[in-house]
Amino acid sequence: MATLISGSTGVDKIQDGTIVNADIASGAAIAGTKINGSFGKVLQIKTAQFTGSVATMSSSWVALPDQLSITPISATSKLYVTCQSSNVWFRNAQFGYQIFRDGNQTSSSADFWQSYVHNSSGSNIQIPVTVPCVVTSGNTNSTTFRLYTKGSGDYHKWQDISDGDRLMVIMEIEA
């Protein structure tokens, strides 16, 4: 038997656990602030596309021009950051990439590469590369992520091609 909620009966007459999903109309609107759970939800997404190319080879971390800023909504959220290029050229080289946050490495190790490639051949090789990173926001201040690279060898070029620019994405996910 259904319980009628009106101004005279009040909601204090409903026992905990008596309302289930089947009792809620399919068109009912529930505010996002009322949704709770450990599943997380996307709070915001920032994207940027870049064109042009950068040829570099250094045994120290070198900043590439690809960077994107975000102001987190929550200090406890996770920031999932990816950088990708559809077209990386290299020859007789080994090199890696890492995403830095506000000029600091996101990895706990100075030599950790979030993405690594190696080619001992004297021929040019062209491949797509994706560099991922997940960090806790830590605060609600604006923060900038930038792609860095280092390596050794003959030749390395991070670039776009006419069909596929470089892309950077930051997704803020509620923890």
Secondary structure, 3 states (H helix, E strand, C coil): CCCCCCCCCCHHHCCCCCCCHHHCCCCCCCCHHHCCCCCCCEEEEEEEEECCEEECCCCCCEEEEEEEEECCCCCCCEEEEEEEEEEEEEEEEEEEEEEEECCEECCCCCCCCCEEEEECCCCCEEEEEEEEEEEECCCCCCEEEEEEEEEEEEEEEEECECCECEEEEEEEECC
